[in-house]
């Protein structure tokens, strides 16, 4: 069923406008209209923003090697891990750890 909202087209997509400033205004109005539409329904309990987190490996690689953002002594020496095979083994969660101990909840594995 198509949505009848002021800033949405019949197909449920925001309309496209040529210049960037108008695109931003149109996208903001479209998003605001969509949020208002969703929030008006009793089936919707809450809405929240979803932040996309991107790892910045270019920075992390240097910091791990030298604690400096610009210094990569291992890579500079030709040590980049190519041709290596690694394995990761994990014994699971330690339920006795203070991070998983909650006297008000039964914190146990589920099947």
N, CA, C and O of each residue as an XYZ file, in Angstrom:
444
protein
N       0.835     -1.180      0.000
C       0.000      0.000      0.000
C       0.883      1.248      0.000
O       1.734      1.387      0.879
N       0.709      2.139     -0.939
C       1.542      3.348     -0.989
C       1.247      4.277      0.186
O       0.120      4.341      0.676
N       2.264      4.983      0.622
C       2.118      5.944      1.708
C       1.686      7.284      1.143
O       2.211      7.726      0.120
N       0.740      7.932      1.795
C       0.290      9.244      1.356
C       0.889     10.295      2.285
O       0.216     10.812      3.177
N       2.160     10.599      2.064
C       2.871     11.568      2.878
C       3.351     12.696      1.987
O       3.641     12.469      0.813
N       3.441     13.917      2.520
C       3.775     15.066      1.668
C       5.131     14.975      0.991
O       5.297     15.530     -0.095
N       6.111     14.297      1.585
C       7.438     14.291      0.993
C       7.845     12.925      0.444
O       9.021     12.701      0.160
N       6.892     12.017      0.294
C       7.193     10.715     -0.279
C       6.456     10.558     -1.593
O       5.322     11.016     -1.739
N       7.100      9.914     -2.543
C       6.434      9.660     -3.812
C       5.477      8.483     -3.647
O       5.404      7.883     -2.575
N       4.760      8.161     -4.687
C       3.798      7.061     -4.618
C       4.472      5.718     -4.350
O       3.849      4.826     -3.774
N       5.712      5.557     -4.748
C       6.413      4.292     -4.540
C       7.097      4.214     -3.179
O       7.746      3.212     -2.880
N       6.970      5.237     -2.354
C       7.596      5.220     -1.043
C       9.020      5.736     -1.040
O       9.699      5.660     -0.016
N       9.490      6.263     -2.167
C      10.850      6.784     -2.256
C      10.826      8.301     -2.277
O       9.890      8.911     -2.794
N      11.854      8.898     -1.714
C      11.961     10.353     -1.751
C      12.174     10.800     -3.188
O      12.837     10.115     -3.967
N      11.617     11.938     -3.532
C      11.816     12.453     -4.883
C      13.235     12.985     -5.037
O      13.878     13.354     -4.054
N      13.709     13.021     -6.253
C      15.064     13.493     -6.533
C      15.007     14.916     -7.072
O      14.187     15.231     -7.935
N      15.870     15.759     -6.566
C      15.957     17.134     -7.039
C      17.404     17.397     -7.460
O      18.316     16.752     -6.944
N      17.632     18.344     -8.398
C      18.943     18.474     -9.020
C      20.087     19.015     -8.161
O      21.196     18.487     -8.246
N      19.871     20.032     -7.348
C      21.023     20.638     -6.668
C      21.189     20.078     -5.252
O      20.200     19.700     -4.622
N      22.436     20.018     -4.739
C      22.718     19.412     -3.427
C      21.959     20.047     -2.264
O      21.496     19.328     -1.378
N      21.818     21.371     -2.242
C      21.102     22.026     -1.143
C      19.639     21.590     -1.130
O      19.077     21.312     -0.071
N      19.038     21.534     -2.294
C      17.644     21.086     -2.387
C      17.531     19.610     -2.039
O      16.553     19.187     -1.423
N      18.530     18.827     -2.431
C      18.521     17.399     -2.094
C      18.550     17.208     -0.582
O      17.840     16.356     -0.049
N      19.361     17.991      0.105
C      19.450     17.887      1.556
C      18.128     18.283      2.211
O      17.656     17.606      3.125
N      17.535     19.378      1.743
C      16.239     19.804      2.291
C      15.174     18.744      2.032
O      14.375     18.424      2.913
N      15.169     18.207      0.822
C      14.186     17.189      0.439
C      14.388     15.916      1.259
O      13.420     15.324      1.737
N      15.637     15.497      1.421
C      15.922     14.283      2.195
C      15.544     14.472      3.658
O      15.004     13.556      4.279
N      15.822     15.653      4.218
C      15.465     15.943      5.603
C      13.952     15.929      5.780
O      13.438     15.350      6.738
N      13.249     16.562      4.861
C      11.786     16.580      4.929
C      11.222     15.174      4.767
O      10.270     14.802      5.452
N      11.804     14.397      3.866
C      11.363     13.030      3.627
C      11.549     12.185      4.889
O      10.641     11.463      5.300
N      12.722     12.280      5.491
C      13.018     11.512      6.698
C      12.110     11.945      7.849
O      11.601     11.100      8.587
N      11.906     13.242      8.007
C      11.034     13.753      9.064
C       9.609     13.238      8.876
O       8.952     12.840      9.838
N       9.143     13.249      7.644
C       7.806     12.770      7.339
C       7.682     11.272      7.618
O       6.675     10.819      8.162
N       8.694     10.517      7.248
C       8.678      9.073      7.480
C       8.693      8.756      8.974
O       7.975      7.862      9.421
N       9.502      9.476      9.749
C       9.560      9.271     11.202
C       8.200      9.581     11.824
O       7.718      8.826     12.669
N       7.586     10.673     11.415
C       6.267     11.036     11.941
C       5.237      9.967     11.598
O       4.401      9.615     12.430
N       5.299      9.451     10.371
C       4.369      8.401      9.947
C       4.539      7.155     10.807
O       3.556      6.607     11.308
N       5.777      6.706     10.981
C       6.032      5.498     11.777
C       5.654      5.707     13.243
O       5.061      4.821     13.859
N       5.987      6.851     13.797
C       5.710      7.127     15.209
C       4.216      7.215     15.493
O       3.803      7.040     16.640
N       3.401      7.480     14.487
C       1.960      7.609     14.697
C       1.250      6.267     14.829
O       0.070      6.227     15.178
N       1.937      5.188     14.560
C       1.319      3.866     14.625
C       1.522      3.237     16.003
O       2.641      3.227     16.515
N       0.454      2.713     16.610
C       0.570      2.120     17.943
C       1.458      0.874     17.977
O       1.955      0.499     19.039
N       1.659      0.229     16.822
C       2.505     -0.954     16.778
C       3.982     -0.612     16.958
O       4.779     -1.473     17.329
N       4.346      0.637     16.698
C       5.737      1.073     16.806
C       6.002      1.482     18.248
O       5.399      2.427     18.757
N       6.915      0.759     18.903
C       7.210      1.038     20.303
C       8.225      2.152     20.469
O       8.090      2.977     21.373
N       9.241      2.194     19.615
C      10.220      3.275     19.682
C      10.985      3.341     18.377
O      11.031      2.378     17.611
N      11.579      4.487     18.141
C      12.442      4.710     16.985
C      13.762      5.228     17.514
O      13.789      6.020     18.456
N      14.845      4.794     16.922
C      16.147      5.315     17.325
C      17.078      5.358     16.124
O      16.908      4.616     15.157
N      18.048      6.227     16.205
C      19.034      6.349     15.129
C      19.971      5.158     15.178
O      20.289      4.646     16.252
N      20.402      4.728     14.025
C      21.352      3.635     13.925
C      22.647      4.211     13.371
O      22.685      4.699     12.242
N      23.695      4.154     14.162
C      24.981      4.692     13.743
C      25.818      3.585     13.121
O      26.004      2.528     13.722
N      26.314      3.824     11.940
C      27.190      2.864     11.287
C      28.608      3.111     11.770
O      29.141      4.211     11.628
N      29.211      2.089     12.337
C      30.576      2.197     12.835
C      31.499      1.544     11.812
O      31.306      0.389     11.433
N      32.490      2.289     11.377
C      33.443      1.762     10.404
C      34.816      1.670     11.056
O      35.304      2.652     11.615
N      35.438      0.504     10.990
C      36.798      0.424     11.529
C      37.764      1.195     10.635
O      37.677      1.135      9.409
N      38.659      1.899     11.247
C      39.663      2.648     10.503
C      40.989      1.906     10.615
O      41.874      2.306     11.373
N      41.117      0.831      9.859
C      42.286     -0.025      9.965
C      43.581      0.668      9.575
O      44.653      0.279     10.041
N      43.500      1.677      8.738
C      44.722      2.388      8.375
C      45.335      3.057      9.603
O      46.557      3.126      9.736
N      44.487      3.545     10.491
C      44.967      4.162     11.727
C      45.314      3.080     12.745
O      46.355      3.152     13.399
N      44.446      2.079     12.882
C      44.663      1.023     13.879
C      45.961      0.268     13.604
O      46.685     -0.061     14.543
N      46.263     -0.008     12.366
C      47.495     -0.733     12.034
C      48.735     -0.004     12.510
O      49.668     -0.624     13.020
N      48.750      1.297     12.347
C      49.903      2.085     12.792
C      49.964      2.164     14.313
O      51.039      2.023     14.896
N      48.836      2.386     14.953
C      48.815      2.524     16.411
C      49.260      1.233     17.084
O      50.002      1.277     18.065
N      48.822      0.088     16.579
C      49.218     -1.194     17.162
C      50.718     -1.429     17.003
O      51.350     -2.010     17.886
N      51.281     -0.992     15.910
C      52.708     -1.214     15.658
C      53.607     -0.291     16.462
O      54.686     -0.701     16.890
N      53.182      0.943     16.673
C      54.121      1.900     17.264
C      53.499      2.879     18.250
O      54.206      3.705     18.827
N      52.216      2.801     18.447
C      51.431      3.745     19.254
C      51.384      5.146     18.638
O      50.945      6.093     19.290
N      51.827      5.280     17.403
C      51.754      6.542     16.673
C      50.928      6.335     15.405
O      51.001      5.281     14.773
N      50.153      7.335     15.043
C      49.296      7.213     13.864
C      50.083      7.122     12.559
O      49.611      6.532     11.588
N      51.281      7.706     12.536
C      52.034      7.814     11.277
C      53.121      6.757     11.123
O      53.721      6.661     10.053
N      53.392      5.969     12.144
C      54.557      5.093     12.131
C      54.154      3.623     11.998
O      53.405      3.096     12.820
N      54.662      2.973     10.951
C      54.380      1.553     10.727
C      55.691      0.785     10.554
O      55.994      0.338      9.448
N      56.466      0.624     11.616
C      57.777     -0.009     11.481
C      57.726     -1.458     11.013
O      58.629     -1.898     10.301
N      56.703     -2.206     11.389
C      56.623     -3.599     10.944
C      56.325     -3.688      9.457
O      56.971     -4.451      8.738
N      55.357     -2.918      8.994
C      55.050     -2.908      7.568
C      56.228     -2.367      6.769
O      56.520     -2.860      5.680
N      56.914     -1.342      7.311
C      58.067     -0.766      6.625
C      59.184     -1.799      6.458
O      59.958     -1.737      5.503
N      59.260     -2.748      7.395
C      60.280     -3.806      7.321
C      59.807     -4.984      6.475
O      60.505     -5.994      6.379
N      58.636     -4.868      5.865
C      58.132     -5.932      5.004
C      57.318     -6.985      5.737
O      56.932     -7.987      5.135
N      57.051     -6.784      7.013
C      56.265     -7.739      7.790
C      54.797     -7.334      7.741
O      54.346     -6.483      8.509
N      54.056     -7.960      6.820
C      52.651     -7.592      6.654
C      51.695     -8.767      6.815
O      50.488     -8.607      6.634
N      52.216     -9.948      7.153
C      51.366    -11.110      7.385
C      50.998    -11.876      6.137
O      50.307    -12.891      6.226
N      51.437    -11.425      4.976
C      51.088    -12.158      3.760
C      51.748    -13.530      3.785
O      52.899    -13.680      4.197
N      50.989    -14.529      3.333
C      51.489    -15.899      3.297
C      51.385    -16.629      4.629
O      51.802    -17.783      4.733
N      50.839    -15.980      5.642
C      50.714    -16.599      6.963
C      49.312    -17.169      7.154
O      48.337    -16.656      6.606
N      49.231    -18.243      7.943
C      47.959    -18.848      8.298
C      47.791    -18.692      9.802
O      48.711    -18.985     10.566
N      46.620    -18.232     10.228
C      46.375    -18.080     11.658
C      45.144    -18.880     12.058
O      44.314    -19.235     11.221
N      45.043    -19.154     13.345
C      43.881    -19.852     13.876
C      43.474    -19.168     15.172
O      44.320    -18.739     15.956
N      42.181    -19.075     15.383
C      41.660    -18.501     16.622
C      40.824    -19.571     17.302
O      39.925    -20.148     16.690
N      41.122    -19.837     18.577
C      40.343    -20.797     19.358
C      39.738    -20.064     20.542
O      40.376    -19.201     21.144
N      38.510    -20.412     20.869
C      37.820    -19.755     21.964
C      37.135    -20.817     22.800
O      36.441    -21.681     22.263
N      37.324    -20.762     24.114
C      36.713    -21.757     24.996
C      35.326    -21.343     25.451
O      34.660    -22.094     26.164
N      34.884    -20.171     25.054
C      33.543    -19.717     25.418
C      33.569    -18.673     26.513
O      34.630    -18.202     26.923
N      32.396    -18.323     26.974
C      32.238    -17.281     27.988
C      32.471    -17.867     29.372
O      31.966    -18.942     29.694
N      33.231    -17.162     30.176
C      33.424    -17.536     31.581
C      32.264    -16.945     32.374
O      32.263    -15.759     32.703
N      31.279    -17.787     32.675
C      30.082    -17.299     33.358
C      30.362    -16.840     34.778
O      29.517    -16.178     35.382
N      31.521    -17.171     35.325
C      31.885    -16.709     36.672
C      32.575    -15.343     36.627
O      32.876    -14.766     37.672
N      32.823    -14.830     35.432
C      33.443    -13.521     35.284
C      32.529    -12.441     35.844
O      31.308    -12.543     35.735
N      33.108    -11.413     36.440
C      32.298    -10.318     36.989
C      31.492     -9.602     35.902
O      30.496     -8.944     36.204
N      31.912     -9.725     34.654
C      31.199     -9.063     33.571
C      29.886     -9.764     33.234
O      28.999     -9.165     32.626
N      29.761    -11.036     33.628
C      28.549    -11.793     33.339
C      27.802    -12.192     34.602
O      26.832    -12.946     34.520
N      28.217    -11.718     35.750
C      27.575    -12.036     37.018
C      26.528    -10.976     37.315
O      26.850     -9.797     37.469
N      25.278    -11.400     37.395
C      24.187    -10.486     37.707
C      23.252    -11.184     38.682
O      22.506    -12.081     38.288
N      23.284    -10.787     39.945
C      22.458    -11.478     40.937
C      20.956    -11.337     40.692
O      20.166    -12.106     41.239
N      20.555    -10.359     39.874
C      19.121    -10.172     39.625
C      18.636    -10.931     38.396
O      17.431    -11.011     38.152
N      19.561    -11.488     37.621
C      19.185    -12.212     36.389
C      19.865    -13.571     36.363
O      20.943    -13.754     36.927
N      19.218    -14.517     35.702
C      19.803    -15.836     35.510
C      20.609    -15.805     34.204
O      20.048    -15.953     33.118
N      21.897    -15.615     34.320
C      22.759    -15.516     33.143
C      23.343    -16.908     32.879
O      24.330    -17.306     33.497
N      22.741    -17.610     31.987
C      23.160    -18.957     31.625
C      23.077    -19.118     30.121
O      22.296    -18.427     29.466
N      23.871    -20.019     29.565
C      23.804    -20.228     28.115
C      22.447    -20.806     27.711
O      21.819    -21.549     28.465
N      22.016    -20.446     26.507
C      20.779    -21.009     25.963
C      21.158    -21.962     24.849
O      22.224    -21.851     24.244
N      20.268    -22.894     24.594
C      20.539    -23.885     23.538
C      19.832    -23.510     22.283
O      19.935    -24.218     21.281
